[in-house]
Amino acid sequence: MQMDRMIICICNNINERRARQAIEAGARSPREVLAKNGCKFNCGTCKCDMGDFIASEMDQHIESKVLIAAE
């Protein structure tokens, strides 16, 4: 069961689910994740955490494609 409740951007109330949806829609930077959610940076505190989340999601996406191709 995947938990999507962690808030990544407090100012814009962006949780993991909303960030993941933006990434699946093509966002590759924190600014793009916010833009896909109709937001922009306010305080900017979330930039590092958002960047780490994007990298983690992209790594998982690449690993799942590799596993499918190898099967």
PDB file of N, CA, C, O and CB in Angstrom:
ATOM      1  N   MET A   1       0.837  -1.179   0.000  1.00  0.00           N
ATOM      2  CA  MET A   1       0.000   0.000   0.000  1.00  0.00           C
ATOM      3  C   MET A   1       0.883   1.244   0.000  1.00  0.00           C
ATOM      4  O   MET A   1       1.757   1.391   0.854  1.00  0.00           O
ATOM      5  CB  MET A   1      -0.953  -0.003   1.214  1.00  0.00           C
ATOM      6  N   GLN A   2       0.657   2.123  -0.943  1.00  0.00           N
ATOM      7  CA  GLN A   2       1.478   3.303  -1.103  1.00  0.00           C
ATOM      8  C   GLN A   2       0.853   4.466  -0.340  1.00  0.00           C
ATOM      9  O   GLN A   2      -0.324   4.780  -0.522  1.00  0.00           O
ATOM     10  CB  GLN A   2       1.650   3.650  -2.593  1.00  0.00           C
ATOM     11  N   MET A   3       1.652   5.100   0.513  1.00  0.00           N
ATOM     12  CA  MET A   3       1.167   6.242   1.280  1.00  0.00           C
ATOM     13  C   MET A   3       1.458   7.519   0.498  1.00  0.00           C
ATOM     14  O   MET A   3       2.595   7.749   0.087  1.00  0.00           O
ATOM     15  CB  MET A   3       1.825   6.290   2.694  1.00  0.00           C
ATOM     16  N   ASP A   4       0.453   8.337   0.295  1.00  0.00           N
ATOM     17  CA  ASP A   4       0.593   9.572  -0.466  1.00  0.00           C
ATOM     18  C   ASP A   4       0.258  10.800   0.364  1.00  0.00           C
ATOM     19  O   ASP A   4      -0.077  11.847  -0.190  1.00  0.00           O
ATOM     20  CB  ASP A   4      -0.287   9.528  -1.689  1.00  0.00           C
ATOM     21  N   ARG A   5       0.341  10.689   1.651  1.00  0.00           N
ATOM     22  CA  ARG A   5      -0.125  11.766   2.517  1.00  0.00           C
ATOM     23  C   ARG A   5       0.955  12.765   2.902  1.00  0.00           C
ATOM     24  O   ARG A   5       0.637  13.856   3.375  1.00  0.00           O
ATOM     25  CB  ARG A   5      -0.713  11.187   3.750  1.00  0.00           C
ATOM     26  N   MET A   6       2.217  12.422   2.714  1.00  0.00           N
ATOM     27  CA  MET A   6       3.275  13.328   3.142  1.00  0.00           C
ATOM     28  C   MET A   6       3.235  14.618   2.318  1.00  0.00           C
ATOM     29  O   MET A   6       3.251  14.578   1.088  1.00  0.00           O
ATOM     30  CB  MET A   6       4.655  12.647   3.014  1.00  0.00           C
ATOM     31  N   ILE A   7       3.184  15.737   2.996  1.00  0.00           N
ATOM     32  CA  ILE A   7       3.194  17.037   2.328  1.00  0.00           C
ATOM     33  C   ILE A   7       4.636  17.390   1.977  1.00  0.00           C
ATOM     34  O   ILE A   7       5.516  17.371   2.838  1.00  0.00           O
ATOM     35  CB  ILE A   7       2.548  18.145   3.229  1.00  0.00           C
ATOM     36  N   ILE A   8       4.867  17.707   0.718  1.00  0.00           N
ATOM     37  CA  ILE A   8       6.195  18.104   0.268  1.00  0.00           C
ATOM     38  C   ILE A   8       6.310  19.628   0.264  1.00  0.00           C
ATOM     39  O   ILE A   8       7.338  20.177   0.661  1.00  0.00           O
ATOM     40  CB  ILE A   8       6.489  17.532  -1.138  1.00  0.00           C
ATOM     41  N   CYS A   9       5.270  20.298  -0.179  1.00  0.00           N
ATOM     42  CA  CYS A   9       5.250  21.765  -0.214  1.00  0.00           C
ATOM     43  C   CYS A   9       4.102  22.252   0.672  1.00  0.00           C
ATOM     44  O   CYS A   9       2.930  22.135   0.314  1.00  0.00           O
ATOM     45  CB  CYS A   9       5.091  22.301  -1.689  1.00  0.00           C
ATOM     46  N   ILE A  10       4.455  22.792   1.816  1.00  0.00           N
ATOM     47  CA  ILE A  10       3.440  23.260   2.762  1.00  0.00           C
ATOM     48  C   ILE A  10       2.700  24.484   2.214  1.00  0.00           C
ATOM     49  O   ILE A  10       1.480  24.580   2.355  1.00  0.00           O
ATOM     50  CB  ILE A  10       4.089  23.597   4.118  1.00  0.00           C
ATOM     51  N   CYS A  11       3.409  25.400   1.603  1.00  0.00           N
ATOM     52  CA  CYS A  11       2.788  26.640   1.120  1.00  0.00           C
ATOM     53  C   CYS A  11       1.672  26.375   0.120  1.00  0.00           C
ATOM     54  O   CYS A  11       0.655  27.068   0.111  1.00  0.00           O
ATOM     55  CB  CYS A  11       3.836  27.535   0.485  1.00  0.00           C
ATOM     56  N   ASN A  12       1.874  25.358  -0.729  1.00  0.00           N
ATOM     57  CA  ASN A  12       0.902  25.065  -1.787  1.00  0.00           C
ATOM     58  C   ASN A  12       0.140  23.764  -1.558  1.00  0.00           C
ATOM     59  O   ASN A  12      -0.618  23.323  -2.421  1.00  0.00           O
ATOM     60  CB  ASN A  12       1.604  25.004  -3.118  1.00  0.00           C
ATOM     61  N   ASN A  13       0.343  23.155  -0.399  1.00  0.00           N
ATOM     62  CA  ASN A  13      -0.339  21.911  -0.034  1.00  0.00           C
ATOM     63  C   ASN A  13      -0.150  20.827  -1.106  1.00  0.00           C
ATOM     64  O   ASN A  13      -1.108  20.170  -1.512  1.00  0.00           O
ATOM     65  CB  ASN A  13      -1.838  22.176   0.185  1.00  0.00           C
ATOM     66  N   ILE A  14       1.093  20.654  -1.556  1.00  0.00           N
ATOM     67  CA  ILE A  14       1.418  19.618  -2.535  1.00  0.00           C
ATOM     68  C   ILE A  14       1.898  18.395  -1.760  1.00  0.00           C
ATOM     69  O   ILE A  14       2.934  18.425  -1.096  1.00  0.00           O
ATOM     70  CB  ILE A  14       2.509  20.111  -3.568  1.00  0.00           C
ATOM     71  N   ASN A  15       1.113  17.312  -1.862  1.00  0.00           N
ATOM     72  CA  ASN A  15       1.517  16.067  -1.198  1.00  0.00           C
ATOM     73  C   ASN A  15       2.169  15.142  -2.221  1.00  0.00           C
ATOM     74  O   ASN A  15       2.273  15.485  -3.399  1.00  0.00           O
ATOM     75  CB  ASN A  15       0.293  15.366  -0.523  1.00  0.00           C
ATOM     76  N   GLU A  16       2.606  13.976  -1.769  1.00  0.00           N
ATOM     77  CA  GLU A  16       3.296  13.036  -2.656  1.00  0.00           C
ATOM     78  C   GLU A  16       2.424  12.635  -3.843  1.00  0.00           C
ATOM     79  O   GLU A  16       2.928  12.498  -4.957  1.00  0.00           O
ATOM     80  CB  GLU A  16       3.717  11.789  -1.879  1.00  0.00           C
ATOM     81  N   ARG A  17       1.136  12.448  -3.624  1.00  0.00           N
ATOM     82  CA  ARG A  17       0.244  12.037  -4.721  1.00  0.00           C
ATOM     83  C   ARG A  17       0.212  13.100  -5.814  1.00  0.00           C
ATOM     84  O   ARG A  17       0.346  12.783  -6.996  1.00  0.00           O
ATOM     85  CB  ARG A  17      -1.186  11.776  -4.193  1.00  0.00           C
ATOM     86  N   ARG A  18       0.034  14.357  -5.422  1.00  0.00           N
ATOM     87  CA  ARG A  18      -0.033  15.439  -6.404  1.00  0.00           C
ATOM     88  C   ARG A  18       1.304  15.616  -7.115  1.00  0.00           C
ATOM     89  O   ARG A  18       1.337  15.886  -8.315  1.00  0.00           O
ATOM     90  CB  ARG A  18      -0.446  16.752  -5.728  1.00  0.00           C
ATOM     91  N   ALA A  19       2.404  15.465  -6.383  1.00  0.00           N
ATOM     92  CA  ALA A  19       3.729  15.564  -7.001  1.00  0.00           C
ATOM     93  C   ALA A  19       3.938  14.416  -7.980  1.00  0.00           C
ATOM     94  O   ALA A  19       4.438  14.622  -9.086  1.00  0.00           O
ATOM     95  CB  ALA A  19       4.839  15.560  -5.923  1.00  0.00           C
ATOM     96  N   ARG A  20       3.554  13.199  -7.574  1.00  0.00           N
ATOM     97  CA  ARG A  20       3.703  12.028  -8.440  1.00  0.00           C
ATOM     98  C   ARG A  20       2.883  12.187  -9.726  1.00  0.00           C
ATOM     99  O   ARG A  20       3.351  11.832 -10.808  1.00  0.00           O
ATOM    100  CB  ARG A  20       3.272  10.751  -7.690  1.00  0.00           C
ATOM    101  N   GLN A  21       1.682  12.710  -9.612  1.00  0.00           N
ATOM    102  CA  GLN A  21       0.854  12.935 -10.796  1.00  0.00           C
ATOM    103  C   GLN A  21       1.514  13.928 -11.747  1.00  0.00           C
ATOM    104  O   GLN A  21       1.475  13.745 -12.964  1.00  0.00           O
ATOM    105  CB  GLN A  21      -0.535  13.440 -10.390  1.00  0.00           C
ATOM    106  N   ALA A  22       2.115  14.970 -11.197  1.00  0.00           N
ATOM    107  CA  ALA A  22       2.811  15.954 -12.036  1.00  0.00           C
ATOM    108  C   ALA A  22       4.017  15.331 -12.726  1.00  0.00           C
ATOM    109  O   ALA A  22       4.291  15.624 -13.890  1.00  0.00           O
ATOM    110  CB  ALA A  22       3.253  17.159 -11.194  1.00  0.00           C
ATOM    111  N   ILE A  23       4.737  14.474 -12.011  1.00  0.00           N
ATOM    112  CA  ILE A  23       5.895  13.791 -12.589  1.00  0.00           C
ATOM    113  C   ILE A  23       5.447  12.860 -13.706  1.00  0.00           C
ATOM    114  O   ILE A  23       6.074  12.807 -14.764  1.00  0.00           O
ATOM    115  CB  ILE A  23       6.664  13.001 -11.506  1.00  0.00           C
ATOM    116  N   GLU A  24       4.374  12.134 -13.475  1.00  0.00           N
ATOM    117  CA  GLU A  24       3.835  11.247 -14.508  1.00  0.00           C
ATOM    118  C   GLU A  24       3.370  12.032 -15.727  1.00  0.00           C
ATOM    119  O   GLU A  24       3.344  11.502 -16.838  1.00  0.00           O
ATOM    120  CB  GLU A  24       2.679  10.422 -13.950  1.00  0.00           C
ATOM    121  N   ALA A  25       2.998  13.309 -15.518  1.00  0.00           N
ATOM    122  CA  ALA A  25       2.560  14.179 -16.618  1.00  0.00           C
ATOM    123  C   ALA A  25       3.730  14.904 -17.275  1.00  0.00           C
ATOM    124  O   ALA A  25       3.525  15.722 -18.172  1.00  0.00           O
ATOM    125  CB  ALA A  25       1.548  15.199 -16.108  1.00  0.00           C
ATOM    126  N   GLY A  26       4.966  14.610 -16.833  1.00  0.00           N
ATOM    127  CA  GLY A  26       6.137  15.155 -17.499  1.00  0.00           C
ATOM    128  C   GLY A  26       6.991  16.133 -16.711  1.00  0.00           C
ATOM    129  O   GLY A  26       8.027  16.570 -17.212  1.00  0.00           O
ATOM    130  N   ALA A  27       6.594  16.492 -15.496  1.00  0.00           N
ATOM    131  CA  ALA A  27       7.401  17.426 -14.695  1.00  0.00           C
ATOM    132  C   ALA A  27       8.731  16.776 -14.336  1.00  0.00           C
ATOM    133  O   ALA A  27       8.768  15.611 -13.940  1.00  0.00           O
ATOM    134  CB  ALA A  27       6.641  17.855 -13.405  1.00  0.00           C
ATOM    135  N   ARG A  28       9.823  17.526 -14.474  1.00  0.00           N
ATOM    136  CA  ARG A  28      11.151  17.011 -14.169  1.00  0.00           C
ATOM    137  C   ARG A  28      11.937  17.924 -13.242  1.00  0.00           C
ATOM    138  O   ARG A  28      13.126  17.702 -13.010  1.00  0.00           O
ATOM    139  CB  ARG A  28      11.921  16.804 -15.439  1.00  0.00           C
ATOM    140  N   SER A  29      11.280  18.949 -12.711  1.00  0.00           N
ATOM    141  CA  SER A  29      11.926  19.857 -11.765  1.00  0.00           C
ATOM    142  C   SER A  29      10.883  20.288 -10.740  1.00  0.00           C
ATOM    143  O   SER A  29       9.682  20.194 -10.990  1.00  0.00           O
ATOM    144  CB  SER A  29      12.551  21.101 -12.496  1.00  0.00           C
ATOM    145  N   PRO A  30      11.345  20.759  -9.592  1.00  0.00           N
ATOM    146  CA  PRO A  30      10.391  21.249  -8.592  1.00  0.00           C
ATOM    147  C   PRO A  30       9.475  22.344  -9.152  1.00  0.00           C
ATOM    148  O   PRO A  30       8.274  22.349  -8.882  1.00  0.00           O
ATOM    149  CB  PRO A  30      11.143  21.781  -7.373  1.00  0.00           C
ATOM    150  N   ARG A  31      10.034  23.250  -9.914  1.00  0.00           N
ATOM    151  CA  ARG A  31       9.231  24.332 -10.498  1.00  0.00           C
ATOM    152  C   ARG A  31       8.138  23.762 -11.417  1.00  0.00           C
ATOM    153  O   ARG A  31       7.012  24.258 -11.416  1.00  0.00           O
ATOM    154  CB  ARG A  31      10.139  25.314 -11.288  1.00  0.00           C
ATOM    155  N   GLU A  32       8.462  22.733 -12.191  1.00  0.00           N
ATOM    156  CA  GLU A  32       7.483  22.123 -13.092  1.00  0.00           C
ATOM    157  C   GLU A  32       6.394  21.390 -12.320  1.00  0.00           C
ATOM    158  O   GLU A  32       5.230  21.406 -12.720  1.00  0.00           O
ATOM    159  CB  GLU A  32       8.174  21.162 -14.052  1.00  0.00           C
ATOM    160  N   VAL A  33       6.769  20.740 -11.204  1.00  0.00           N
ATOM    161  CA  VAL A  33       5.767  20.068 -10.371  1.00  0.00           C
ATOM    162  C   VAL A  33       4.760  21.087  -9.855  1.00  0.00           C
ATOM    163  O   VAL A  33       3.551  20.859  -9.902  1.00  0.00           O
ATOM    164  CB  VAL A  33       6.438  19.322  -9.187  1.00  0.00           C
ATOM    165  N   LEU A  34       5.266  22.206  -9.366  1.00  0.00           N
ATOM    166  CA  LEU A  34       4.364  23.242  -8.873  1.00  0.00           C
ATOM    167  C   LEU A  34       3.508  23.815 -10.002  1.00  0.00           C
ATOM    168  O   LEU A  34       2.308  24.024  -9.824  1.00  0.00           O
ATOM    169  CB  LEU A  34       5.160  24.361  -8.199  1.00  0.00           C
ATOM    170  N   ALA A  35       4.111  24.066 -11.150  1.00  0.00           N
ATOM    171  CA  ALA A  35       3.371  24.636 -12.279  1.00  0.00           C
ATOM    172  C   ALA A  35       2.249  23.702 -12.732  1.00  0.00           C
ATOM    173  O   ALA A  35       1.150  24.160 -13.047  1.00  0.00           O
ATOM    174  CB  ALA A  35       4.323  24.921 -13.449  1.00  0.00           C
ATOM    175  N   LYS A  36       2.520  22.401 -12.765  1.00  0.00           N
ATOM    176  CA  LYS A  36       1.493  21.450 -13.183  1.00  0.00           C
ATOM    177  C   LYS A  36       0.343  21.392 -12.180  1.00  0.00           C
ATOM    178  O   LYS A  36      -0.745  20.913 -12.499  1.00  0.00           O
ATOM    179  CB  LYS A  36       2.102  20.061 -13.359  1.00  0.00           C
ATOM    180  N   ASN A  37       0.589  21.882 -10.972  1.00  0.00           N
ATOM    181  CA  ASN A  37      -0.455  21.959  -9.953  1.00  0.00           C
ATOM    182  C   ASN A  37      -1.022  23.378  -9.834  1.00  0.00           C
ATOM    183  O   ASN A  37      -1.754  23.685  -8.893  1.00  0.00           O
ATOM    184  CB  ASN A  37       0.097  21.500  -8.600  1.00  0.00           C
ATOM    185  N   GLY A  38      -0.679  24.231 -10.791  1.00  0.00           N
ATOM    186  CA  GLY A  38      -1.202  25.588 -10.808  1.00  0.00           C
ATOM    187  C   GLY A  38      -0.625  26.484  -9.725  1.00  0.00           C
ATOM    188  O   GLY A  38      -1.275  27.431  -9.285  1.00  0.00           O
ATOM    189  N   CYS A  39       0.596  26.185  -9.295  1.00  0.00           N
ATOM    190  CA  CYS A  39       1.227  26.927  -8.191  1.00  0.00           C
ATOM    191  C   CYS A  39       2.588  27.447  -8.613  1.00  0.00           C
ATOM    192  O   CYS A  39       3.089  27.137  -9.694  1.00  0.00           O
ATOM    193  CB  CYS A  39       1.368  26.036  -6.939  1.00  0.00           C
ATOM    194  N   LYS A  40       3.174  28.251  -7.728  1.00  0.00           N
ATOM    195  CA  LYS A  40       4.556  28.681  -7.887  1.00  0.00           C
ATOM    196  C   LYS A  40       5.181  28.731  -6.502  1.00  0.00           C
ATOM    197  O   LYS A  40       4.474  28.684  -5.495  1.00  0.00           O
ATOM    198  CB  LYS A  40       4.651  30.072  -8.611  1.00  0.00           C
ATOM    199  N   PHE A  41       6.507  28.828  -6.449  1.00  0.00           N
ATOM    200  CA  PHE A  41       7.190  28.856  -5.164  1.00  0.00           C
ATOM    201  C   PHE A  41       6.762  30.065  -4.352  1.00  0.00           C
ATOM    202  O   PHE A  41       6.568  31.160  -4.879  1.00  0.00           O
ATOM    203  CB  PHE A  41       8.703  28.862  -5.362  1.00  0.00           C
ATOM    204  N   ASN A  42       6.622  29.837  -3.067  1.00  0.00           N
ATOM    205  CA  ASN A  42       6.361  30.915  -2.137  1.00  0.00           C
ATOM    206  C   ASN A  42       7.622  31.119  -1.304  1.00  0.00           C
ATOM    207  O   ASN A  42       8.364  32.076  -1.530  1.00  0.00           O
ATOM    208  CB  ASN A  42       5.119  30.607  -1.235  1.00  0.00           C
ATOM    209  N   CYS A  43       7.871  30.234  -0.348  1.00  0.00           N
ATOM    210  CA  CYS A  43       9.070  30.384   0.486  1.00  0.00           C
ATOM    211  C   CYS A  43      10.271  29.620  -0.085  1.00  0.00           C
ATOM    212  O   CYS A  43      11.412  29.967   0.217  1.00  0.00           O
ATOM    213  CB  CYS A  43       8.781  29.899   1.906  1.00  0.00           C
ATOM    214  N   GLY A  44      10.037  28.593  -0.899  1.00  0.00           N
ATOM    215  CA  GLY A  44      11.122  27.840  -1.529  1.00  0.00           C
ATOM    216  C   GLY A  44      11.760  26.767  -0.674  1.00  0.00           C
ATOM    217  O   GLY A  44      12.692  26.098  -1.121  1.00  0.00           O
ATOM    218  N   THR A  45      11.282  26.587   0.537  1.00  0.00           N
ATOM    219  CA  THR A  45      11.861  25.588   1.436  1.00  0.00           C
ATOM    220  C   THR A  45      11.748  24.170   0.880  1.00  0.00           C
ATOM    221  O   THR A  45      12.561  23.311   1.221  1.00  0.00           O
ATOM    222  CB  THR A  45      11.182  25.658   2.792  1.00  0.00           C
ATOM    223  N   CYS A  46      10.775  23.917   0.046  1.00  0.00           N
ATOM    224  CA  CYS A  46      10.519  22.565  -0.458  1.00  0.00           C
ATOM    225  C   CYS A  46      11.408  22.169  -1.636  1.00  0.00           C
ATOM    226  O   CYS A  46      11.385  21.007  -2.041  1.00  0.00           O
ATOM    227  CB  CYS A  46       9.082  22.447  -0.867  1.00  0.00           C
ATOM    228  N   LYS A  47      12.185  23.085  -2.196  1.00  0.00           N
ATOM    229  CA  LYS A  47      12.942  22.791  -3.426  1.00  0.00           C
ATOM    230  C   LYS A  47      13.799  21.533  -3.310  1.00  0.00           C
ATOM    231  O   LYS A  47      13.766  20.687  -4.203  1.00  0.00           O
ATOM    232  CB  LYS A  47      13.830  23.968  -3.779  1.00  0.00           C
ATOM    233  N   CYS A  48      14.557  21.396  -2.238  1.00  0.00           N
ATOM    234  CA  CYS A  48      15.443  20.232  -2.089  1.00  0.00           C
ATOM    235  C   CYS A  48      14.640  18.939  -1.917  1.00  0.00           C
ATOM    236  O   CYS A  48      14.924  17.934  -2.568  1.00  0.00           O
ATOM    237  CB  CYS A  48      16.384  20.429  -0.885  1.00  0.00           C
ATOM    238  N   ASP A  49      13.641  18.973  -1.041  1.00  0.00           N
ATOM    239  CA  ASP A  49      12.827  17.777  -0.828  1.00  0.00           C
ATOM    240  C   ASP A  49      12.084  17.390  -2.094  1.00  0.00           C
ATOM    241  O   ASP A  49      11.982  16.207  -2.417  1.00  0.00           O
ATOM    242  CB  ASP A  49      11.837  17.999   0.311  1.00  0.00           C
ATOM    243  N   MET A  50      11.567  18.369  -2.807  1.00  0.00           N
ATOM    244  CA  MET A  50      10.852  18.102  -4.052  1.00  0.00           C
ATOM    245  C   MET A  50      11.810  17.515  -5.085  1.00  0.00           C
ATOM    246  O   MET A  50      11.451  16.579  -5.799  1.00  0.00           O
ATOM    247  CB  MET A  50      10.193  19.392  -4.594  1.00  0.00           C
ATOM    248  N   GLY A  51      13.015  18.051  -5.170  1.00  0.00           N
ATOM    249  CA  GLY A  51      14.013  17.521  -6.097  1.00  0.00           C
ATOM    250  C   GLY A  51      14.375  16.082  -5.771  1.00  0.00           C
ATOM    251  O   GLY A  51      14.505  15.250  -6.669  1.00  0.00           O
ATOM    252  N   ASP A  52      14.539  15.788  -4.483  1.00  0.00           N
ATOM    253  CA  ASP A  52      14.827  14.410  -4.060  1.00  0.00           C
ATOM    254  C   ASP A  52      13.678  13.478  -4.403  1.00  0.00           C
ATOM    255  O   ASP A  52      13.897  12.347  -4.838  1.00  0.00           O
ATOM    256  CB  ASP A  52      15.108  14.357  -2.555  1.00  0.00           C
ATOM    257  N   PHE A  53      12.450  13.952  -4.207  1.00  0.00           N
ATOM    258  CA  PHE A  53      11.270  13.136  -4.515  1.00  0.00           C
ATOM    259  C   PHE A  53      11.197  12.840  -6.015  1.00  0.00           C
ATOM    260  O   PHE A  53      10.902  11.714  -6.415  1.00  0.00           O
ATOM    261  CB  PHE A  53       9.979  13.852  -4.048  1.00  0.00           C
ATOM    262  N   ILE A  54      11.463  13.843  -6.833  1.00  0.00           N
ATOM    263  CA  ILE A  54      11.451  13.650  -8.292  1.00  0.00           C
ATOM    264  C   ILE A  54      12.501  12.623  -8.693  1.00  0.00           C
ATOM    265  O   ILE A  54      12.220  11.722  -9.483  1.00  0.00           O
ATOM    266  CB  ILE A  54      11.705  14.991  -9.028  1.00  0.00           C
ATOM    267  N   ALA A  55      13.710  12.756  -8.154  1.00  0.00           N
ATOM    268  CA  ALA A  55      14.784  11.811  -8.479  1.00  0.00           C
ATOM    269  C   ALA A  55      14.403  10.392  -8.077  1.00  0.00           C
ATOM    270  O   ALA A  55      14.641   9.445  -8.827  1.00  0.00           O
ATOM    271  CB  ALA A  55      16.092  12.221  -7.783  1.00  0.00           C
ATOM    272  N   SER A  56      13.816  10.245  -6.905  1.00  0.00           N
ATOM    273  CA  SER A  56      13.399   8.926  -6.426  1.00  0.00           C
ATOM    274  C   SER A  56      12.326   8.331  -7.332  1.00  0.00           C
ATOM    275  O   SER A  56      12.385   7.153  -7.686  1.00  0.00           O
ATOM    276  CB  SER A  56      12.879   9.018  -4.984  1.00  0.00           C
ATOM    277  N   GLU A  57      11.361   9.140  -7.699  1.00  0.00           N
ATOM    278  CA  GLU A  57      10.288   8.665  -8.583  1.00  0.00           C
ATOM    279  C   GLU A  57      10.840   8.272  -9.950  1.00  0.00           C
ATOM    280  O   GLU A  57      10.433   7.261 -10.522  1.00  0.00           O
ATOM    281  CB  GLU A  57       9.205   9.746  -8.745  1.00  0.00           C
ATOM    282  N   MET A  58      11.768   9.077 -10.471  1.00  0.00           N
ATOM    283  CA  MET A  58      12.351   8.771 -11.781  1.00  0.00           C
ATOM    284  C   MET A  58      13.175   7.486 -11.707  1.00  0.00           C
ATOM    285  O   MET A  58      13.136   6.677 -12.634  1.00  0.00           O
ATOM    286  CB  MET A  58      13.230   9.947 -12.275  1.00  0.00           C
ATOM    287  N   ASP A  59      13.921   7.287 -10.616  1.00  0.00           N
ATOM    288  CA  ASP A  59      14.690   6.046 -10.439  1.00  0.00           C
ATOM    289  C   ASP A  59      13.765   4.841 -10.407  1.00  0.00           C
ATOM    290  O   ASP A  59      14.054   3.825 -11.038  1.00  0.00           O
ATOM    291  CB  ASP A  59      15.525   6.103  -9.146  1.00  0.00           C
ATOM    292  N   GLN A  60      12.656   4.938  -9.682  1.00  0.00           N
ATOM    293  CA  GLN A  60      11.702   3.826  -9.609  1.00  0.00           C
ATOM    294  C   GLN A  60      11.086   3.551 -10.970  1.00  0.00           C
ATOM    295  O   GLN A  60      10.879   2.395 -11.339  1.00  0.00           O
ATOM    296  CB  GLN A  60      10.599   4.128  -8.585  1.00  0.00           C
ATOM    297  N   HIS A  61      10.793   4.604 -11.715  1.00  0.00           N
ATOM    298  CA  HIS A  61      10.199   4.459 -13.039  1.00  0.00           C
ATOM    299  C   HIS A  61      11.168   3.755 -13.993  1.00  0.00           C
ATOM    300  O   HIS A  61      10.764   2.881 -14.760  1.00  0.00           O
ATOM    301  CB  HIS A  61       9.801   5.836 -13.601  1.00  0.00           C
ATOM    302  N   ILE A  62      12.437   4.136 -13.942  1.00  0.00           N
ATOM    303  CA  ILE A  62      13.455   3.517 -14.800  1.00  0.00           C
ATOM    304  C   ILE A  62      13.665   2.060 -14.411  1.00  0.00           C
ATOM    305  O   ILE A  62      13.763   1.197 -15.283  1.00  0.00           O
ATOM    306  CB  ILE A  62      14.790   4.290 -14.710  1.00  0.00           C
ATOM    307  N   GLU A  63      13.736   1.771 -13.104  1.00  0.00           N
ATOM    308  CA  GLU A  63      13.917   0.392 -12.637  1.00  0.00           C
ATOM    309  C   GLU A  63      12.767  -0.494 -13.081  1.00  0.00           C
ATOM    310  O   GLU A  63      12.997  -1.638 -13.473  1.00  0.00           O
ATOM    311  CB  GLU A  63      14.043   0.353 -11.114  1.00  0.00           C
ATOM    312  N   SER A  64      11.545  -0.004 -13.033  1.00  0.00           N
ATOM    313  CA  SER A  64      10.409  -0.832 -13.426  1.00  0.00           C
ATOM    314  C   SER A  64      10.448  -1.114 -14.925  1.00  0.00           C
ATOM    315  O   SER A  64      10.077  -2.209 -15.348  1.00  0.00           O
ATOM    316  CB  SER A  64       9.084  -0.149 -13.045  1.00  0.00           C
ATOM    317  N   LYS A  65      10.892  -0.146 -15.743  1.00  0.00           N
ATOM    318  CA  LYS A  65      11.022  -0.387 -17.180  1.00  0.00           C
ATOM    319  C   LYS A  65      12.103  -1.413 -17.471  1.00  0.00           C
ATOM    320  O   LYS A  65      11.930  -2.258 -18.350  1.00  0.00           O
ATOM    321  CB  LYS A  65      11.329   0.915 -17.913  1.00  0.00           C
ATOM    322  N   VAL A  66      13.214  -1.355 -16.751  1.00  0.00           N
ATOM    323  CA  VAL A  66      14.296  -2.305 -16.953  1.00  0.00           C
ATOM    324  C   VAL A  66      13.821  -3.712 -16.596  1.00  0.00           C
ATOM    325  O   VAL A  66      14.110  -4.669 -17.315  1.00  0.00           O
ATOM    326  CB  VAL A  66      15.532  -1.914 -16.111  1.00  0.00           C
ATOM    327  N   LEU A  67      13.108  -3.835 -15.508  1.00  0.00           N
ATOM    328  CA  LEU A  67      12.609  -5.150 -15.095  1.00  0.00           C
ATOM    329  C   LEU A  67      11.651  -5.722 -16.122  1.00  0.00           C
ATOM    330  O   LEU A  67      11.697  -6.916 -16.418  1.00  0.00           O
ATOM    331  CB  LEU A  67      11.919  -5.060 -13.738  1.00  0.00           C
ATOM    332  N   ILE A  68      10.785  -4.885 -16.666  1.00  0.00           N
ATOM    333  CA  ILE A  68       9.837  -5.348 -17.670  1.00  0.00           C
ATOM    334  C   ILE A  68      10.585  -5.780 -18.931  1.00  0.00           C
ATOM    335  O   ILE A  68      10.257  -6.811 -19.518  1.00  0.00           O
ATOM    336  CB  ILE A  68       8.807  -4.243 -17.999  1.00  0.00           C
ATOM    337  N   ALA A  69      11.575  -5.013 -19.350  1.00  0.00           N
ATOM    338  CA  ALA A  69      12.330  -5.342 -20.548  1.00  0.00           C
ATOM    339  C   ALA A  69      13.127  -6.639 -20.376  1.00  0.00           C
ATOM    340  O   ALA A  69      13.298  -7.394 -21.333  1.00  0.00           O
ATOM    341  CB  ALA A  69      13.267  -4.195 -20.904  1.00  0.00           C
ATOM    342  N   ALA A  70      13.607  -6.893 -19.173  1.00  0.00           N
ATOM    343  CA  ALA A  70      14.416  -8.088 -18.927  1.00  0.00           C
ATOM    344  C   ALA A  70      13.570  -9.344 -18.861  1.00  0.00           C
ATOM    345  O   ALA A  70      14.067 -10.443 -19.107  1.00  0.00           O
ATOM    346  CB  ALA A  70      15.198  -7.934 -17.642  1.00  0.00           C
ATOM    347  N   GLU A  71      12.313  -9.195 -18.535  1.00  0.00           N
ATOM    348  CA  GLU A  71      11.450 -10.363 -18.418  1.00  0.00           C
ATOM    349  C   GLU A  71      11.138 -10.864 -19.756  1.00  0.00           C
ATOM    350  O   GLU A  71      10.417 -11.852 -19.894  1.00  0.00           O
ATOM    351  CB  GLU A  71      10.183 -10.062 -17.667  1.00  0.00           C
TER     352      GLU A  71
END
